[in-house]
Amino acid sequence: MNLSQLEMFSAVAETGTISQAARKVHRVPSNVTTRVRQLEADLGVELFIRENQRLRLSPAGHSLLQYSQQILSLVAEARQVVTGQQPQGIFTLGSLESTAAVRIPGILGQYHQRYPMIQLDLSTGPSGNMLNAVLAGELSAAFIDGPVMHPVIEGMPVFREEMVIIVAAGYPEIKRAQAVSGHNIYAFRENCSYRRHFENWFLDDQATPGKIYEMESYHGMLACVIAGAGLAMLPRSMLESMPGHEQVRVSIPDENWRWLNTWLIWRRGAKTPQLEALIRLLPADNKPIPASDAAPPLSW
Protein backbone atom coordinates (compact mmCIF):
# COMPACT_ATOMS: atom_id res chain seq x y z
CA MET A 1 0.00 0.00 0.00
CA ASN A 2 1.42 3.39 -0.99
CA LEU A 3 0.26 7.00 -1.18
CA SER A 4 -0.34 6.89 -4.91
CA GLN A 5 -2.68 3.93 -4.50
CA LEU A 6 -4.55 5.63 -1.68
CA GLU A 7 -4.88 8.85 -3.66
CA MET A 8 -6.38 7.02 -6.63
CA PHE A 9 -8.61 4.85 -4.43
CA SER A 10 -9.99 7.98 -2.70
CA ALA A 11 -10.60 9.68 -6.04
CA VAL A 12 -12.57 6.69 -7.34
CA ALA A 13 -14.54 6.53 -4.08
CA GLU A 14 -15.45 10.22 -4.35
CA THR A 15 -16.35 10.26 -8.06
CA GLY A 16 -17.75 6.77 -8.59
CA THR A 17 -16.03 6.20 -11.95
CA ILE A 18 -12.51 5.51 -13.18
CA SER A 19 -12.69 8.19 -15.87
CA GLN A 20 -13.70 10.98 -13.48
CA ALA A 21 -11.14 9.83 -10.91
CA ALA A 22 -8.44 9.89 -13.59
CA ARG A 23 -9.26 13.50 -14.42
CA LYS A 24 -9.23 14.38 -10.72
CA VAL A 25 -5.73 12.99 -10.12
CA HIS A 26 -4.39 13.89 -13.60
CA ARG A 27 -3.66 10.31 -14.65
CA VAL A 28 -4.84 8.10 -17.52
CA PRO A 29 -7.76 5.75 -16.67
CA SER A 30 -5.73 2.60 -17.23
CA ASN A 31 -3.21 3.75 -14.59
CA VAL A 32 -5.98 4.37 -12.05
CA THR A 33 -7.51 0.95 -12.75
CA THR A 34 -4.14 -0.76 -12.31
CA ARG A 35 -3.34 1.01 -9.02
CA VAL A 36 -6.76 0.23 -7.54
CA ARG A 37 -6.46 -3.43 -8.58
CA GLN A 38 -2.98 -3.57 -7.02
CA LEU A 39 -4.33 -2.12 -3.77
CA GLU A 40 -7.11 -4.72 -3.69
CA ALA A 41 -4.58 -7.47 -4.35
CA ASP A 42 -2.29 -6.18 -1.57
CA LEU A 43 -5.16 -6.13 0.92
CA GLY A 44 -6.83 -9.30 -0.32
CA VAL A 45 -10.32 -7.75 -0.43
CA GLU A 46 -12.65 -6.16 -2.98
CA LEU A 47 -12.85 -2.42 -2.26
CA PHE A 48 -15.58 -1.68 -4.80
CA ILE A 49 -18.80 -3.26 -5.97
CA ARG A 50 -18.71 -2.96 -9.74
CA GLU A 51 -22.09 -2.19 -11.32
CA ASN A 52 -22.09 -1.46 -15.07
CA GLN A 53 -20.06 1.75 -15.44
CA ARG A 54 -20.27 2.76 -11.77
CA LEU A 55 -18.16 1.72 -8.80
CA ARG A 56 -19.73 1.57 -5.36
CA LEU A 57 -17.72 1.16 -2.16
CA SER A 58 -17.87 -2.27 -0.56
CA PRO A 59 -17.99 -2.56 3.27
CA ALA A 60 -14.20 -2.98 3.26
CA GLY A 61 -13.91 0.05 0.98
CA HIS A 62 -15.91 2.21 3.38
CA SER A 63 -13.59 1.19 6.21
CA LEU A 64 -10.46 1.95 4.19
CA LEU A 65 -11.78 5.31 2.96
CA GLN A 66 -11.82 6.73 6.48
CA TYR A 67 -8.17 5.82 7.03
CA SER A 68 -7.17 6.87 3.51
CA GLN A 69 -8.60 10.36 4.03
CA GLN A 70 -6.79 10.70 7.35
CA ILE A 71 -3.47 9.56 5.87
CA LEU A 72 -3.70 11.86 2.83
CA SER A 73 -4.73 14.77 5.05
CA LEU A 74 -1.75 14.23 7.36
CA VAL A 75 0.61 14.05 4.38
CA ALA A 76 -0.77 17.31 2.99
CA GLU A 77 -0.47 18.96 6.40
CA ALA A 78 3.11 17.75 6.84
CA ARG A 79 4.03 19.06 3.40
CA GLN A 80 2.57 22.48 4.20
CA VAL A 81 4.34 22.66 7.58
CA VAL A 82 7.71 21.71 6.09
CA THR A 83 7.45 24.05 3.10
CA GLY A 84 5.79 26.89 5.02
CA GLN A 85 2.90 27.00 2.57
CA GLN A 86 -0.59 28.27 3.38
CA PRO A 87 -3.45 25.72 3.33
CA GLN A 88 -4.53 24.97 -0.21
CA GLY A 89 -6.64 22.62 -2.29
CA ILE A 90 -10.35 21.87 -2.41
CA PHE A 91 -12.45 22.26 0.75
CA THR A 92 -15.98 20.86 0.47
CA LEU A 93 -18.28 22.45 3.05
CA GLY A 94 -21.96 21.79 3.70
CA SER A 95 -24.44 24.00 5.51
CA LEU A 96 -28.04 24.46 6.52
CA GLU A 97 -29.84 26.91 4.24
CA SER A 98 -30.40 29.41 7.07
CA THR A 99 -26.80 29.20 8.30
CA ALA A 100 -25.47 29.78 4.78
CA ALA A 101 -27.79 32.75 4.28
CA VAL A 102 -27.35 34.53 7.61
CA ARG A 103 -24.51 33.25 9.76
CA ILE A 104 -21.49 32.50 7.59
CA PRO A 105 -21.33 34.89 4.59
CA GLY A 106 -18.99 37.27 6.43
CA ILE A 107 -16.87 34.40 7.74
CA LEU A 108 -16.53 32.90 4.27
CA GLY A 109 -15.59 36.32 2.91
CA GLN A 110 -12.70 36.49 5.38
CA TYR A 111 -11.81 32.89 4.54
CA HIS A 112 -11.46 33.71 0.83
CA GLN A 113 -9.32 36.77 1.56
CA ARG A 114 -7.02 35.09 4.06
CA TYR A 115 -6.62 31.74 2.29
CA PRO A 116 -6.81 32.45 -1.46
CA MET A 117 -5.20 29.10 -2.33
CA ILE A 118 -8.14 27.15 -0.87
CA GLN A 119 -10.92 26.37 -3.35
CA LEU A 120 -14.12 26.41 -1.30
CA ASP A 121 -17.02 24.31 -2.58
CA LEU A 122 -20.19 25.14 -0.60
CA SER A 123 -23.40 23.13 -0.79
CA THR A 124 -26.60 23.51 1.25
CA GLY A 125 -29.37 21.19 2.36
CA PRO A 126 -31.10 19.55 5.34
CA SER A 127 -29.05 18.38 8.31
CA GLY A 128 -29.61 14.71 7.49
CA ASN A 129 -28.27 15.10 3.97
CA MET A 130 -25.24 17.04 5.18
CA LEU A 131 -24.45 14.42 7.84
CA ASN A 132 -24.68 11.59 5.31
CA ALA A 133 -22.37 13.48 2.94
CA VAL A 134 -19.76 13.94 5.70
CA LEU A 135 -19.97 10.25 6.59
CA ALA A 136 -19.56 9.30 2.93
CA GLY A 137 -16.52 11.53 2.54
CA GLU A 138 -18.32 13.79 0.04
CA LEU A 139 -18.02 16.77 2.39
CA SER A 140 -15.03 17.68 4.56
CA ALA A 141 -17.25 19.38 7.13
CA ALA A 142 -20.78 20.75 7.55
CA PHE A 143 -22.85 23.14 9.65
CA ILE A 144 -25.88 21.20 10.89
CA ASP A 145 -28.34 21.15 13.76
CA GLY A 146 -26.80 19.35 16.71
CA PRO A 147 -25.45 17.91 18.82
CA VAL A 148 -24.99 14.72 16.80
CA MET A 149 -24.04 11.54 18.62
CA HIS A 150 -22.23 9.32 16.10
CA PRO A 151 -19.12 7.19 16.68
CA VAL A 152 -17.15 8.59 13.71
CA ILE A 153 -18.24 12.24 13.96
CA GLU A 154 -16.51 15.06 15.82
CA GLY A 155 -17.80 18.59 16.11
CA MET A 156 -18.23 21.80 18.02
CA PRO A 157 -21.14 24.15 18.79
CA VAL A 158 -20.96 27.31 16.72
CA PHE A 159 -24.25 29.24 16.72
CA ARG A 160 -27.29 29.26 18.96
CA GLU A 161 -30.55 29.71 17.04
CA GLU A 162 -33.82 30.99 18.47
CA MET A 163 -36.71 29.16 16.81
CA VAL A 164 -40.01 31.02 16.32
CA ILE A 165 -43.43 30.10 15.01
CA ILE A 166 -45.00 32.37 12.42
CA VAL A 167 -48.64 32.77 11.39
CA ALA A 168 -50.51 35.35 9.35
CA ALA A 169 -50.81 38.87 10.81
CA GLY A 170 -53.92 39.21 12.95
CA TYR A 171 -53.82 35.62 14.15
CA PRO A 172 -53.77 35.21 17.95
CA GLU A 173 -50.46 34.47 19.66
CA ILE A 174 -49.71 30.75 19.75
CA LYS A 175 -48.98 29.63 23.29
CA ARG A 176 -49.19 25.87 22.81
CA ALA A 177 -49.43 23.32 20.03
CA GLN A 178 -52.95 22.19 20.89
CA ALA A 179 -54.20 25.63 19.85
CA VAL A 180 -53.12 24.92 16.27
CA SER A 181 -53.65 21.15 16.13
CA GLY A 182 -54.78 20.19 12.64
CA HIS A 183 -53.46 23.36 11.02
CA ASN A 184 -51.39 23.10 7.85
CA ILE A 185 -47.65 23.65 8.26
CA TYR A 186 -44.82 24.52 5.87
CA ALA A 187 -41.42 22.89 6.21
CA PHE A 188 -38.49 21.43 4.31
CA ARG A 189 -38.18 17.75 3.39
CA GLU A 190 -38.29 14.94 5.96
CA ASN A 191 -34.52 14.88 6.42
CA CYS A 192 -34.63 18.43 7.84
CA SER A 193 -33.92 18.66 11.56
CA TYR A 194 -35.95 21.88 11.88
CA ARG A 195 -39.00 20.10 10.47
CA ARG A 196 -38.49 17.25 12.93
CA HIS A 197 -38.22 19.78 15.76
CA PHE A 198 -41.49 21.41 14.67
CA GLU A 199 -43.32 18.06 14.46
CA ASN A 200 -42.01 17.04 17.90
CA TRP A 201 -43.30 20.35 19.30
CA PHE A 202 -46.79 19.22 18.27
CA LEU A 203 -46.35 15.70 19.61
CA ASP A 204 -45.06 16.92 22.97
CA ASP A 205 -48.38 18.70 23.50
CA GLN A 206 -50.42 15.73 22.24
CA ALA A 207 -51.33 17.69 19.13
CA THR A 208 -51.05 16.81 15.44
CA PRO A 209 -50.17 19.06 12.50
CA GLY A 210 -52.47 19.07 9.51
CA LYS A 211 -51.10 18.64 6.01
CA ILE A 212 -47.34 19.21 5.79
CA TYR A 213 -46.42 21.14 2.67
CA GLU A 214 -42.79 20.55 1.70
CA MET A 215 -41.12 23.74 0.49
CA GLU A 216 -37.79 24.41 -1.20
CA SER A 217 -37.06 27.79 0.41
CA TYR A 218 -37.75 29.92 3.45
CA HIS A 219 -39.04 32.64 1.16
CA GLY A 220 -41.70 30.24 -0.09
CA MET A 221 -42.69 29.36 3.48
CA LEU A 222 -42.97 33.02 4.42
CA ALA A 223 -45.13 33.83 1.39
CA CYS A 224 -47.57 31.02 2.22
CA VAL A 225 -47.81 32.07 5.85
CA ILE A 226 -48.39 35.72 4.91
CA ALA A 227 -51.24 34.53 2.67
CA GLY A 228 -52.86 32.85 5.68
CA ALA A 229 -52.40 29.31 4.38
CA GLY A 230 -50.78 27.86 7.49
CA LEU A 231 -47.87 28.24 9.91
CA ALA A 232 -44.14 27.54 9.99
CA MET A 233 -41.22 27.32 12.41
CA LEU A 234 -37.85 28.81 11.49
CA PRO A 235 -34.83 30.55 13.03
CA ARG A 236 -35.51 34.14 14.03
CA SER A 237 -32.23 35.21 12.41
CA MET A 238 -33.44 33.83 9.08
CA LEU A 239 -36.91 35.36 9.41
CA GLU A 240 -35.59 38.84 10.14
CA SER A 241 -33.30 38.71 7.10
CA MET A 242 -36.20 38.30 4.65
CA PRO A 243 -38.34 41.05 3.10
CA GLY A 244 -41.91 40.83 4.36
CA HIS A 245 -41.08 39.41 7.77
CA GLU A 246 -43.01 42.24 9.43
CA GLN A 247 -46.21 40.92 7.84
CA VAL A 248 -46.47 37.86 10.09
CA ARG A 249 -47.29 37.28 13.75
CA VAL A 250 -44.33 35.81 15.63
CA SER A 251 -44.88 33.46 18.55
CA ILE A 252 -42.13 32.10 20.80
CA PRO A 253 -42.38 28.45 21.91
CA ASP A 254 -41.56 27.55 25.50
CA GLU A 255 -37.93 27.15 26.51
CA ASN A 256 -37.83 23.41 25.77
CA TRP A 257 -38.47 24.14 22.09
CA ARG A 258 -37.14 27.67 21.68
CA TRP A 259 -33.42 27.02 21.17
CA LEU A 260 -31.39 24.88 18.79
CA ASN A 261 -27.62 24.76 18.43
CA THR A 262 -25.83 24.73 15.09
CA TRP A 263 -22.70 22.60 15.11
CA LEU A 264 -19.76 22.33 12.76
CA ILE A 265 -19.06 18.61 12.25
CA TRP A 266 -16.39 16.52 10.50
CA ARG A 267 -15.26 12.90 10.42
CA ARG A 268 -13.29 11.83 13.48
CA GLY A 269 -9.57 12.26 12.89
CA ALA A 270 -10.12 14.16 9.63
CA LYS A 271 -9.61 17.77 10.73
CA THR A 272 -7.82 19.01 7.62
CA PRO A 273 -5.70 22.19 7.43
CA GLN A 274 -8.52 23.78 5.40
CA LEU A 275 -11.01 22.98 8.16
CA GLU A 276 -8.67 24.26 10.89
CA ALA A 277 -8.31 27.49 8.94
CA LEU A 278 -12.11 27.90 8.96
CA ILE A 279 -12.36 27.14 12.67
CA ARG A 280 -9.86 29.91 13.43
CA LEU A 281 -12.28 32.41 11.85
CA LEU A 282 -15.35 31.35 13.82
CA PRO A 283 -16.58 33.54 16.71
CA ALA A 284 -14.10 33.46 19.58
CA ASP A 285 -16.78 32.73 22.19
CA ASN A 286 -17.56 29.23 20.87
CA LYS A 287 -17.43 27.00 23.93
CA PRO A 288 -18.93 23.61 24.75
CA ILE A 289 -22.63 24.04 25.47
CA PRO A 290 -23.70 22.60 28.83
CA ALA A 291 -25.91 19.55 28.52
CA SER A 292 -28.72 21.37 30.33
CA ASP A 293 -28.77 24.03 27.59
CA ALA A 294 -28.42 21.72 24.62
CA ALA A 295 -31.29 20.23 22.66
CA PRO A 296 -31.68 16.43 22.87
CA PRO A 297 -29.21 14.67 20.56
CA LEU A 298 -30.53 13.94 17.09
CA SER A 299 -30.93 10.28 16.19
CA TRP A 300 -30.21 9.88 12.51
Residue pairs with C-beta under 8 A, 6 or more apart in sequence:
1 39
1 42
1 43
3 71
3 72
3 75
4 35
5 35
5 36
5 38
5 39
5 42
6 39
6 68
6 71
6 72
7 25
7 72
8 21
8 25
8 27
8 31
8 32
8 35
8 36
8 39
9 35
9 36
9 39
9 47
9 61
9 64
9 65
9 68
10 65
10 68
10 69
10 72
10 137
11 20
11 21
11 22
11 24
11 25
11 32
12 18
12 21
12 32
12 36
12 48
12 55
13 48
13 57
13 61
13 65
13 68
13 137
14 21
14 24
14 137
14 138
15 21
15 24
16 54
16 55
16 56
17 53
17 54
17 55
18 29
18 32
18 33
18 36
18 55
19 29
21 32
22 28
22 29
22 31
22 32
25 32
36 47
36 48
39 47
40 46
40 47
43 60
43 64
45 58
45 60
46 58
46 60
46 61
47 57
47 58
47 60
47 61
47 64
48 55
48 56
48 57
48 58
48 61
49 55
49 56
49 57
49 58
50 56
57 65
65 137
66 137
66 152
66 267
66 269
66 270
69 137
69 267
69 270
70 269
70 270
73 270
73 271
73 272
73 273
76 89
76 272
76 273
77 272
77 273
79 85
80 86
80 87
80 88
80 273
85 117
86 115
86 117
87 115
87 117
87 118
87 272
87 273
87 274
87 276
87 277
88 115
88 117
88 118
89 117
89 118
89 119
89 274
90 118
90 119
90 121
91 118
91 119
91 120
91 121
91 140
91 272
91 274
91 275
91 278
92 121
92 123
92 138
92 139
92 140
93 120
93 121
93 122
93 123
93 139
93 140
93 141
93 142
93 143
93 278
94 122
94 123
94 124
94 125
94 129
94 130
94 133
94 134
94 139
94 141
94 142
94 143
94 144
95 104
95 122
95 123
95 124
95 130
95 142
95 143
96 124
96 125
96 126
96 127
96 130
96 143
96 144
96 145
96 194
96 262
97 124
97 125
97 188
97 217
97 218
97 238
98 161
98 194
98 218
98 234
98 235
98 237
98 238
99 143
99 159
99 262
100 122
100 124
100 143
101 218
101 238
101 241
102 235
102 237
102 238
102 241
103 143
103 158
103 159
103 237
103 262
104 143
107 278
107 281
107 282
108 120
108 122
110 281
111 118
111 120
111 277
111 278
111 281
112 120
114 277
114 281
115 274
115 277
118 274
118 277
123 133
123 139
126 188
126 189
126 191
126 192
126 193
126 195
127 144
127 145
127 191
127 192
127 193
127 194
127 298
128 191
128 192
128 193
128 300
129 191
130 139
130 142
130 143
130 144
131 142
131 144
131 148
131 150
131 153
131 265
131 300
132 300
133 139
133 142
134 140
134 141
134 142
134 153
134 265
134 266
134 267
135 150
135 152
135 153
135 267
137 267
140 266
140 270
140 272
140 274
140 275
141 264
141 265
141 266
141 275
141 278
142 264
142 265
142 266
143 158
143 159
143 262
143 263
143 264
144 193
144 262
144 263
144 265
145 193
145 194
145 197
145 260
145 261
145 262
145 263
145 295
145 298
146 155
146 157
146 261
146 262
146 263
146 265
146 297
146 298
147 155
147 157
147 261
147 263
147 289
147 294
147 295
147 297
147 298
148 155
148 263
148 265
148 297
148 298
148 300
149 297
149 298
149 299
150 300
151 268
152 267
152 268
153 265
153 266
153 267
153 268
154 265
154 266
154 267
154 268
154 269
154 271
155 263
155 264
155 265
155 266
156 263
156 264
156 279
156 286
156 288
157 261
157 262
157 263
157 286
157 287
157 288
157 289
157 294
158 261
158 262
158 263
158 264
158 282
158 283
158 286
159 261
159 262
159 283
160 259
160 260
160 261
160 262
160 289
161 235
161 236
161 237
161 259
161 260
161 261
161 262
162 235
162 236
162 237
162 252
162 258
162 259
163 194
163 197
163 233
163 234
163 235
163 236
163 253
163 257
163 258
163 259
163 260
164 233
164 234
164 235
164 236
164 239
164 250
164 251
164 252
164 253
165 174
165 231
165 232
165 233
165 250
165 251
165 252
165 253
166 222
166 225
166 231
166 232
166 233
166 234
166 239
166 248
166 249
166 250
166 251
167 174
167 180
167 225
167 231
167 248
167 249
167 251
168 225
168 226
168 227
168 228
168 248
168 249
169 226
169 247
169 248
169 249
170 249
171 228
171 249
172 179
172 249
173 249
173 251
174 180
174 231
174 251
175 251
176 205
176 207
177 201
177 202
177 204
177 205
177 207
178 205
178 206
178 207
180 207
180 231
181 202
181 207
181 208
181 209
182 208
182 209
182 210
183 209
183 210
183 230
183 231
184 209
184 210
184 211
184 212
184 213
184 229
184 230
184 231
185 198
185 209
185 210
185 211
185 212
185 213
185 230
185 231
185 232
185 233
186 212
186 213
186 215
186 220
186 221
186 224
186 225
186 229
186 230
186 231
186 232
187 194
187 195
187 198
187 212
187 213
187 214
187 215
187 221
187 232
187 233
188 194
188 195
188 214
188 215
188 216
189 195
189 214
190 196
190 214
193 260
193 298
194 233
194 234
194 235
194 260
195 212
196 298
197 233
197 257
197 260
197 295
198 209
198 232
198 233
199 209
199 212
200 257
201 233
201 253
201 257
202 208
202 209
204 256
204 257
210 230
213 224
213 230
215 221
215 224
218 234
218 238
218 239
218 242
219 242
221 232
221 234
222 232
222 239
222 242
222 244
222 245
222 248
223 244
224 230
224 232
225 231
225 232
225 248
226 244
226 247
226 248
233 253
235 260
236 250
239 245
239 248
239 250
252 258
259 293
259 295
260 295
261 289
261 294
261 295
264 278
264 279
264 282
266 275
